[in-house]
Amino acid sequence: MARTRQFTDPPLSSREVAVLLDLGPDEVNELARRGELPAFKQGRFWRFRRADVLRLKDAFGLATPLLALSA
C-alpha cells in the first residue's frame, strides 16, 4: 500500500502577510480579528495559510479594496 505525503506550507506570521498584502502587521491582525482575512490563533499570535492569503490577494487584485471593505 502506497503512502501519500501531503506537503503543506508552514503558517505565515502577521509580518509575512503584511509584506504580501502591502499592509502593516497591525492592519493584518485587525482583518483577522474581524474575520475578513482567514486566520487561526497559534498561542497568542495570528497565523495564516499562504493559499488563503494569495487567494484573497488575487480576488481583490491589491490590498486597497480590502481596506475599503473593512472601513
C-alpha positions in Angstrom: 0.0 0.0 0.0 1.5 3.3 -1.1 1.5 6.2 1.3 0.9 9.7 0.0 2.7 12.6 1.5 1.0 16.0 1.9 3.2 19.0 1.7 1.9 22.0 3.5 3.5 25.4 3.8 4.2 26.5 7.3 1.8 29.1 8.5 2.6 32.7 7.9 3.0 35.4 10.6 1.3 38.7 10.5 4.5 40.4 9.3 4.9 38.0 6.4 1.2 38.5 5.4 1.7 42.3 5.7 4.5 42.1 3.2 2.4 40.1 0.7 -0.6 42.5 1.0 1.4 45.7 1.4 -0.2 46.4 4.8 1.0 46.9 8.3 1.1 43.9 10.7 -1.5 45.6 12.9 -3.9 46.0 10.0 -3.4 42.3 9.1 -4.2 41.4 12.7 -7.3 43.6 12.7 -8.6 42.0 9.5 -8.1 38.6 11.0 -9.9 39.6 14.2 -12.8 40.8 12.2 -12.9 37.6 10.2 -12.2 39.3 6.9 -8.9 37.5 6.5 -8.9 33.7 7.1 -6.6 33.0 10.1 -6.2 30.9 13.2 -4.6 31.5 16.6 -1.3 29.7 17.5 -0.9 30.6 21.1 -1.5 34.4 21.2 -0.4 35.0 17.6 -2.4 35.0 14.5 -1.3 32.6 11.8 -2.3 32.5 8.1 -2.3 29.9 5.4 -0.3 31.1 2.3 -3.0 29.8 -0.1 -5.7 31.8 1.7 -3.7 35.0 1.6 -2.8 34.6 -2.1 -6.4 33.7 -3.0 -7.6 36.8 -1.2 -4.9 39.0 -2.9 -5.9 37.6 -6.3 -9.6 38.2 -5.7 -9.0 41.9 -4.9 -6.0 42.5 -7.1 -4.4 44.7 -4.5 -4.9 45.2 -0.8 -6.6 48.6 -1.2 -10.1 47.3 -1.9 -9.8 45.0 1.1 -9.2 48.0 3.3 -12.1 49.8 1.8 -14.4 46.9 2.7 -13.3 46.9 6.3 -13.9 50.7 6.9 
